[in-house]
Amino acid sequence: MSDRVCSVMVLGPAAPRMLKVHLSRGAITLLLIALMLSLLAVAIFGYTFPKPVSEVRRAQLEAENRALKNEAANAAIGLQRLDAKVLKLEEATKRIDQTMTAD
């Protein structure tokens, strides 16, 4: 018989007796491997067979995606306009500095 590493006692809420299980290193290793394999199987199953998306939800997501793309495009245009204004202001500042130093 292998060495016991730990003992697990299971008590039910209305059980008259307790269940005592002795675990060895091999049993704990086997339980951990079984747990890891079951989690891996659930993850693979979840990625292989994803939950179907309804057409209504898909249409909502596509509309949100289009709106976000338009918003991003408008923001990019706004940044270009702002950069042009900053460039004009810098040029005006240079001209003012040149006229101030020339006098």
GUMI-109273 format. One record per residue: residue number from 0; x, y, z of N, C-alpha, C, O in turn. Coordinates in nm, 2 decimals. Layout:
N
+------+--------+--------+--------+--------+--------+--------+--------+--------+--------+--------+--------+--------+
: resi :   n_c1 :   n_c2 :   n_c3 :  ca_c1 :  ca_c2 :  ca_c3 :   c_c1 :   c_c2 :   c_c3 :   o_c1 :   o_c2 :   o_c3 :
+------+--------+--------+--------+--------+--------+--------+--------+--------+--------+--------+--------+--------+
:  NUM :      X :      Y :      Z :      X :      Y :      Z :      X :      Y :      Z :      X :      Y :      Z :
...
+------+--------+--------+--------+--------+--------+--------+--------+--------+--------+--------+--------+--------+
This chain:
103
+------+--------+--------+--------+--------+--------+--------+--------+--------+--------+--------+--------+--------+
: resi :   n_c1 :   n_c2 :   n_c3 :  ca_c1 :  ca_c2 :  ca_c3 :   c_c1 :   c_c2 :   c_c3 :   o_c1 :   o_c2 :   o_c3 :
+------+--------+--------+--------+--------+--------+--------+--------+--------+--------+--------+--------+--------+
:    0 :   0.09 :  -0.12 :   0.00 :   0.00 :   0.00 :   0.00 :   0.09 :   0.12 :   0.00 :   0.19 :   0.13 :   0.07 :
:    1 :   0.05 :   0.22 :  -0.08 :   0.14 :   0.34 :  -0.09 :   0.11 :   0.43 :   0.03 :   0.02 :   0.42 :   0.10 :
:    2 :   0.21 :   0.53 :   0.05 :   0.20 :   0.62 :   0.16 :   0.09 :   0.72 :   0.14 :   0.06 :   0.76 :   0.03 :
:    3 :   0.02 :   0.75 :   0.25 :  -0.09 :   0.85 :   0.25 :  -0.02 :   0.98 :   0.26 :   0.06 :   1.01 :   0.34 :
:    4 :  -0.07 :   1.07 :   0.17 :  -0.03 :   1.21 :   0.17 :  -0.13 :   1.29 :   0.25 :  -0.09 :   1.38 :   0.33 :
:    5 :  -0.25 :   1.27 :   0.23 :  -0.35 :   1.34 :   0.30 :  -0.48 :   1.26 :   0.31 :  -0.50 :   1.16 :   0.24 :
:    6 :  -0.57 :   1.30 :   0.40 :  -0.70 :   1.23 :   0.41 :  -0.80 :   1.34 :   0.40 :  -0.79 :   1.45 :   0.45 :
:    7 :  -0.91 :   1.31 :   0.32 :  -1.02 :   1.40 :   0.30 :  -1.14 :   1.34 :   0.37 :  -1.18 :   1.22 :   0.34 :
:    8 :  -1.21 :   1.42 :   0.45 :  -1.33 :   1.38 :   0.52 :  -1.44 :   1.45 :   0.46 :  -1.44 :   1.57 :   0.45 :
:    9 :  -1.55 :   1.38 :   0.41 :  -1.66 :   1.44 :   0.35 :  -1.78 :   1.41 :   0.44 :  -1.82 :   1.30 :   0.48 :
:   10 :  -1.84 :   1.53 :   0.48 :  -1.96 :   1.52 :   0.57 :  -2.08 :   1.58 :   0.49 :  -2.07 :   1.69 :   0.45 :
:   11 :  -2.19 :   1.51 :   0.48 :  -2.31 :   1.56 :   0.42 :  -2.39 :   1.63 :   0.52 :  -2.37 :   1.61 :   0.64 :
:   12 :  -2.48 :   1.72 :   0.48 :  -2.56 :   1.80 :   0.58 :  -2.65 :   1.71 :   0.66 :  -2.67 :   1.74 :   0.78 :
:   13 :  -2.70 :   1.60 :   0.61 :  -2.79 :   1.52 :   0.68 :  -2.74 :   1.37 :   0.69 :  -2.81 :   1.28 :   0.73 :
:   14 :  -2.61 :   1.36 :   0.66 :  -2.55 :   1.22 :   0.65 :  -2.52 :   1.18 :   0.80 :  -2.46 :   1.25 :   0.87 :
:   15 :  -2.55 :   1.05 :   0.83 :  -2.52 :   1.01 :   0.97 :  -2.38 :   0.97 :   0.98 :  -2.32 :   0.97 :   1.09 :
:   16 :  -2.31 :   0.94 :   0.87 :  -2.17 :   0.89 :   0.88 :  -2.09 :   0.99 :   0.79 :  -2.13 :   1.06 :   0.70 :
:   17 :  -1.96 :   0.99 :   0.82 :  -1.87 :   1.07 :   0.74 :  -1.79 :   0.97 :   0.65 :  -1.77 :   0.85 :   0.68 :
:   18 :  -1.75 :   1.02 :   0.53 :  -1.67 :   0.94 :   0.44 :  -1.53 :   0.99 :   0.44 :  -1.50 :   1.11 :   0.42 :
:   19 :  -1.44 :   0.90 :   0.47 :  -1.30 :   0.93 :   0.48 :  -1.22 :   0.87 :   0.37 :  -1.23 :   0.75 :   0.35 :
:   20 :  -1.15 :   0.96 :   0.29 :  -1.08 :   0.91 :   0.17 :  -0.93 :   0.94 :   0.20 :  -0.90 :   1.05 :   0.23 :
:   21 :  -0.85 :   0.84 :   0.18 :  -0.70 :   0.86 :   0.19 :  -0.64 :   0.87 :   0.05 :  -0.67 :   0.79 :  -0.03 :
:   22 :  -0.56 :   0.98 :   0.03 :  -0.50 :   1.00 :  -0.10 :  -0.35 :   0.99 :  -0.09 :  -0.29 :   1.04 :   0.00 :
:   23 :  -0.30 :   0.93 :  -0.19 :  -0.15 :   0.92 :  -0.21 :  -0.11 :   1.02 :  -0.31 :  -0.19 :   1.08 :  -0.37 :
:   24 :   0.03 :   1.03 :  -0.33 :   0.08 :   1.12 :  -0.43 :   0.03 :   1.08 :  -0.57 :   0.00 :   1.17 :  -0.64 :
:   25 :   0.03 :   0.96 :  -0.60 :  -0.02 :   0.91 :  -0.73 :  -0.16 :   0.95 :  -0.75 :  -0.20 :   0.99 :  -0.86 :
:   26 :  -0.24 :   0.93 :  -0.65 :  -0.39 :   0.96 :  -0.66 :  -0.41 :   1.11 :  -0.68 :  -0.49 :   1.15 :  -0.76 :
:   27 :  -0.33 :   1.19 :  -0.61 :  -0.34 :   1.34 :  -0.62 :  -0.30 :   1.38 :  -0.76 :  -0.36 :   1.47 :  -0.83 :
:   28 :  -0.19 :   1.32 :  -0.81 :  -0.14 :   1.35 :  -0.94 :  -0.24 :   1.31 :  -1.05 :  -0.27 :   1.39 :  -1.14 :
:   29 :  -0.30 :   1.20 :  -1.03 :  -0.40 :   1.15 :  -1.13 :  -0.52 :   1.24 :  -1.13 :  -0.58 :   1.27 :  -1.23 :
:   30 :  -0.57 :   1.29 :  -1.01 :  -0.68 :   1.38 :  -1.00 :  -0.65 :   1.51 :  -1.07 :  -0.73 :   1.57 :  -1.14 :
:   31 :  -0.53 :   1.56 :  -1.05 :  -0.49 :   1.69 :  -1.11 :  -0.48 :   1.68 :  -1.26 :  -0.52 :   1.77 :  -1.33 :
:   32 :  -0.43 :   1.57 :  -1.31 :  -0.42 :   1.55 :  -1.45 :  -0.56 :   1.54 :  -1.51 :  -0.59 :   1.59 :  -1.62 :
:   33 :  -0.65 :   1.47 :  -1.44 :  -0.79 :   1.45 :  -1.49 :  -0.86 :   1.59 :  -1.49 :  -0.93 :   1.62 :  -1.58 :
:   34 :  -0.83 :   1.67 :  -1.39 :  -0.89 :   1.81 :  -1.39 :  -0.83 :   1.89 :  -1.50 :  -0.91 :   1.96 :  -1.57 :
:   35 :  -0.71 :   1.89 :  -1.53 :  -0.65 :   1.97 :  -1.64 :  -0.70 :   1.92 :  -1.77 :  -0.73 :   2.01 :  -1.86 :
:   36 :  -0.71 :   1.79 :  -1.79 :  -0.76 :   1.74 :  -1.92 :  -0.91 :   1.78 :  -1.94 :  -0.95 :   1.81 :  -2.05 :
:   37 :  -0.99 :   1.77 :  -1.83 :  -1.13 :   1.81 :  -1.85 :  -1.14 :   1.96 :  -1.88 :  -1.23 :   2.00 :  -1.96 :
:   38 :  -1.06 :   2.05 :  -1.81 :  -1.07 :   2.19 :  -1.84 :  -1.02 :   2.22 :  -1.99 :  -1.08 :   2.30 :  -2.05 :
:   39 :  -0.92 :   2.15 :  -2.03 :  -0.87 :   2.16 :  -2.17 :  -0.98 :   2.12 :  -2.27 :  -1.00 :   2.18 :  -2.37 :
:   40 :  -1.05 :   2.01 :  -2.24 :  -1.16 :   1.96 :  -2.32 :  -1.27 :   2.06 :  -2.33 :  -1.33 :   2.08 :  -2.44 :
:   41 :  -1.31 :   2.12 :  -2.22 :  -1.41 :   2.22 :  -2.22 :  -1.37 :   2.34 :  -2.30 :  -1.45 :   2.40 :  -2.37 :
:   42 :  -1.25 :   2.39 :  -2.29 :  -1.20 :   2.50 :  -2.36 :  -1.20 :   2.47 :  -2.51 :  -1.24 :   2.56 :  -2.59 :
:   43 :  -1.15 :   2.36 :  -2.55 :  -1.15 :   2.32 :  -2.69 :  -1.29 :   2.31 :  -2.75 :  -1.32 :   2.35 :  -2.86 :
:   44 :  -1.38 :   2.25 :  -2.67 :  -1.52 :   2.24 :  -2.71 :  -1.58 :   2.37 :  -2.73 :  -1.66 :   2.40 :  -2.82 :
:   45 :  -1.55 :   2.47 :  -2.64 :  -1.61 :   2.60 :  -2.64 :  -1.56 :   2.68 :  -2.77 :  -1.64 :   2.75 :  -2.83 :
:   46 :  -1.43 :   2.66 :  -2.80 :  -1.38 :   2.73 :  -2.92 :  -1.42 :   2.66 :  -3.05 :  -1.43 :   2.72 :  -3.15 :
:   47 :  -1.44 :   2.53 :  -3.05 :  -1.48 :   2.45 :  -3.17 :  -1.62 :   2.48 :  -3.20 :  -1.66 :   2.49 :  -3.32 :
:   48 :  -1.71 :   2.48 :  -3.10 :  -1.85 :   2.49 :  -3.13 :  -1.90 :   2.62 :  -3.05 :  -1.96 :   2.61 :  -2.95 :
:   49 :  -1.88 :   2.74 :  -3.11 :  -1.92 :   2.86 :  -3.04 :  -2.07 :   2.88 :  -3.04 :  -2.14 :   2.82 :  -3.12 :
:   50 :  -2.11 :   2.95 :  -2.94 :  -2.26 :   2.98 :  -2.93 :  -2.30 :   3.06 :  -3.05 :  -2.24 :   3.16 :  -3.09 :
:   51 :  -2.41 :   3.02 :  -3.12 :  -2.46 :   3.10 :  -3.24 :  -2.51 :   3.23 :  -3.20 :  -2.57 :   3.25 :  -3.09 :
:   52 :  -2.48 :   3.33 :  -3.29 :  -2.53 :   3.47 :  -3.27 :  -2.65 :   3.49 :  -3.35 :  -2.66 :   3.46 :  -3.47 :
:   53 :  -2.75 :   3.55 :  -3.29 :  -2.88 :   3.57 :  -3.36 :  -2.85 :   3.68 :  -3.47 :  -2.76 :   3.76 :  -3.45 :
:   54 :  -2.94 :   3.68 :  -3.57 :  -2.92 :   3.78 :  -3.68 :  -2.95 :   3.92 :  -3.63 :  -2.89 :   4.02 :  -3.68 :
:   55 :  -3.04 :   3.93 :  -3.53 :  -3.07 :   4.07 :  -3.48 :  -2.95 :   4.12 :  -3.41 :  -2.91 :   4.24 :  -3.43 :
:   56 :  -2.88 :   4.04 :  -3.33 :  -2.76 :   4.08 :  -3.26 :  -2.65 :   4.11 :  -3.35 :  -2.57 :   4.21 :  -3.34 :
:   57 :  -2.64 :   4.03 :  -3.46 :  -2.53 :   4.05 :  -3.56 :  -2.55 :   4.18 :  -3.63 :  -2.46 :   4.26 :  -3.65 :
:   58 :  -2.68 :   4.22 :  -3.66 :  -2.71 :   4.34 :  -3.73 :  -2.68 :   4.46 :  -3.64 :  -2.63 :   4.56 :  -3.68 :
:   59 :  -2.71 :   4.45 :  -3.51 :  -2.67 :   4.55 :  -3.41 :  -2.52 :   4.57 :  -3.40 :  -2.48 :   4.69 :  -3.40 :
:   60 :  -2.45 :   4.46 :  -3.40 :  -2.30 :   4.48 :  -3.39 :  -2.25 :   4.54 :  -3.52 :  -2.15 :   4.62 :  -3.51 :
:   61 :  -2.30 :   4.50 :  -3.63 :  -2.25 :   4.56 :  -3.76 :  -2.28 :   4.71 :  -3.76 :  -2.20 :   4.79 :  -3.81 :
:   62 :  -2.40 :   4.75 :  -3.71 :  -2.43 :   4.89 :  -3.71 :  -2.34 :   4.97 :  -3.61 :  -2.30 :   5.08 :  -3.65 :
:   63 :  -2.31 :   4.91 :  -3.50 :  -2.22 :   4.97 :  -3.40 :  -2.08 :   4.99 :  -3.46 :  -2.01 :   5.09 :  -3.45 :
:   64 :  -2.04 :   4.88 :  -3.54 :  -1.91 :   4.88 :  -3.60 :  -1.90 :   4.99 :  -3.70 :  -1.80 :   5.06 :  -3.71 :
:   65 :  -2.00 :   5.01 :  -3.79 :  -2.00 :   5.11 :  -3.89 :  -2.00 :   5.25 :  -3.82 :  -1.93 :   5.34 :  -3.87 :
:   66 :  -2.08 :   5.27 :  -3.71 :  -2.08 :   5.40 :  -3.64 :  -1.94 :   5.43 :  -3.58 :  -1.90 :   5.54 :  -3.59 :
:   67 :  -1.88 :   5.33 :  -3.53 :  -1.74 :   5.35 :  -3.47 :  -1.64 :   5.38 :  -3.58 :  -1.55 :   5.47 :  -3.56 :
:   68 :  -1.65 :   5.32 :  -3.69 :  -1.56 :   5.35 :  -3.80 :  -1.58 :   5.49 :  -3.85 :  -1.49 :   5.56 :  -3.88 :
:   69 :  -1.71 :   5.53 :  -3.86 :  -1.74 :   5.67 :  -3.90 :  -1.68 :   5.77 :  -3.80 :  -1.63 :   5.88 :  -3.84 :
:   70 :  -1.70 :   5.74 :  -3.68 :  -1.65 :   5.83 :  -3.57 :  -1.50 :   5.84 :  -3.57 :  -1.45 :   5.95 :  -3.55 :
:   71 :  -1.43 :   5.73 :  -3.60 :  -1.29 :   5.73 :  -3.61 :  -1.24 :   5.81 :  -3.73 :  -1.14 :   5.88 :  -3.72 :
:   72 :  -1.31 :   5.79 :  -3.84 :  -1.28 :   5.87 :  -3.96 :  -1.30 :   6.02 :  -3.94 :  -1.22 :   6.10 :  -3.98 :
:   73 :  -1.41 :   6.06 :  -3.87 :  -1.43 :   6.20 :  -3.84 :  -1.33 :   6.25 :  -3.74 :  -1.29 :   6.37 :  -3.76 :
:   74 :  -1.29 :   6.17 :  -3.65 :  -1.18 :   6.22 :  -3.55 :  -1.05 :   6.24 :  -3.63 :  -0.98 :   6.33 :  -3.60 :
:   75 :  -1.02 :   6.15 :  -3.72 :  -0.90 :   6.17 :  -3.80 :  -0.90 :   6.29 :  -3.88 :  -0.80 :   6.37 :  -3.89 :
:   76 :  -1.02 :   6.32 :  -3.94 :  -1.03 :   6.45 :  -4.02 :  -1.02 :   6.57 :  -3.93 :  -0.95 :   6.67 :  -3.97 :
:   77 :  -1.08 :   6.56 :  -3.81 :  -1.07 :   6.67 :  -3.72 :  -0.92 :   6.69 :  -3.68 :  -0.88 :   6.81 :  -3.66 :
:   78 :  -0.85 :   6.59 :  -3.66 :  -0.70 :   6.60 :  -3.62 :  -0.63 :   6.66 :  -3.73 :  -0.54 :   6.74 :  -3.71 :
:   79 :  -0.66 :   6.63 :  -3.86 :  -0.59 :   6.69 :  -3.97 :  -0.62 :   6.84 :  -3.98 :  -0.53 :   6.92 :  -4.00 :
:   80 :  -0.74 :   6.87 :  -3.96 :  -0.78 :   7.02 :  -3.95 :  -0.71 :   7.09 :  -3.84 :  -0.66 :   7.20 :  -3.86 :
:   81 :  -0.70 :   7.03 :  -3.73 :  -0.64 :   7.09 :  -3.61 :  -0.49 :   7.10 :  -3.64 :  -0.43 :   7.21 :  -3.60 :
:   82 :  -0.42 :   7.00 :  -3.70 :  -0.28 :   7.01 :  -3.73 :  -0.26 :   7.13 :  -3.83 :  -0.16 :   7.20 :  -3.82 :
:   83 :  -0.35 :   7.15 :  -3.93 :  -0.33 :   7.26 :  -4.02 :  -0.34 :   7.39 :  -3.95 :  -0.27 :   7.48 :  -3.98 :
:   84 :  -0.44 :   7.40 :  -3.86 :  -0.45 :   7.53 :  -3.78 :  -0.33 :   7.56 :  -3.70 :  -0.28 :   7.67 :  -3.69 :
:   85 :  -0.28 :   7.45 :  -3.63 :  -0.15 :   7.47 :  -3.55 :  -0.04 :   7.51 :  -3.64 :   0.04 :   7.60 :  -3.60 :
:   86 :  -0.03 :   7.45 :  -3.76 :   0.08 :   7.49 :  -3.85 :   0.07 :   7.64 :  -3.89 :   0.17 :   7.71 :  -3.90 :
:   87 :  -0.06 :   7.68 :  -3.92 :  -0.08 :   7.82 :  -3.96 :  -0.04 :   7.92 :  -3.84 :   0.02 :   8.02 :  -3.86 :
:   88 :  -0.08 :   7.88 :  -3.72 :  -0.05 :   7.96 :  -3.60 :   0.10 :   7.97 :  -3.58 :   0.16 :   8.07 :  -3.55 :
:   89 :   0.17 :   7.85 :  -3.60 :   0.32 :   7.86 :  -3.59 :   0.38 :   7.95 :  -3.69 :   0.48 :   8.02 :  -3.66 :
:   90 :   0.33 :   7.94 :  -3.82 :   0.39 :   8.03 :  -3.92 :   0.36 :   8.18 :  -3.88 :   0.45 :   8.26 :  -3.90 :
:   91 :   0.24 :   8.21 :  -3.83 :   0.21 :   8.34 :  -3.79 :   0.30 :   8.39 :  -3.68 :   0.34 :   8.50 :  -3.68 :
:   92 :   0.32 :   8.30 :  -3.59 :   0.41 :   8.33 :  -3.47 :   0.55 :   8.36 :  -3.52 :   0.62 :   8.45 :  -3.47 :
:   93 :   0.60 :   8.28 :  -3.62 :   0.73 :   8.30 :  -3.67 :   0.74 :   8.44 :  -3.74 :   0.84 :   8.51 :  -3.73 :
:   94 :   0.64 :   8.48 :  -3.82 :   0.63 :   8.60 :  -3.89 :   0.63 :   8.72 :  -3.78 :   0.70 :   8.82 :  -3.80 :
:   95 :   0.56 :   8.70 :  -3.68 :   0.55 :   8.81 :  -3.58 :   0.69 :   8.82 :  -3.51 :   0.73 :   8.93 :  -3.49 :
:   96 :   0.75 :   8.71 :  -3.48 :   0.88 :   8.71 :  -3.42 :   0.98 :   8.78 :  -3.51 :   1.07 :   8.86 :  -3.46 :
:   97 :   0.98 :   8.75 :  -3.64 :   1.07 :   8.81 :  -3.73 :   1.05 :   8.96 :  -3.74 :   1.14 :   9.04 :  -3.75 :
:   98 :   0.92 :   9.00 :  -3.74 :   0.89 :   9.15 :  -3.75 :   0.93 :   9.22 :  -3.62 :   0.98 :   9.33 :  -3.62 :
:   99 :   0.92 :   9.15 :  -3.51 :   0.96 :   9.21 :  -3.38 :   1.11 :   9.22 :  -3.37 :   1.16 :   9.32 :  -3.31 :
:  100 :   1.18 :   9.12 :  -3.42 :   1.33 :   9.13 :  -3.41 :   1.39 :   9.22 :  -3.52 :   1.50 :   9.27 :  -3.50 :
:  101 :   1.31 :   9.24 :  -3.62 :   1.36 :   9.33 :  -3.73 :   1.36 :   9.47 :  -3.69 :   1.43 :   9.55 :  -3.73 :
:  102 :   1.26 :   9.50 :  -3.60 :   1.24 :   9.64 :  -3.56 :   1.34 :   9.68 :  -3.46 :   1.34 :   9.79 :  -3.41 :
+------+--------+--------+--------+--------+--------+--------+--------+--------+--------+--------+--------+--------+
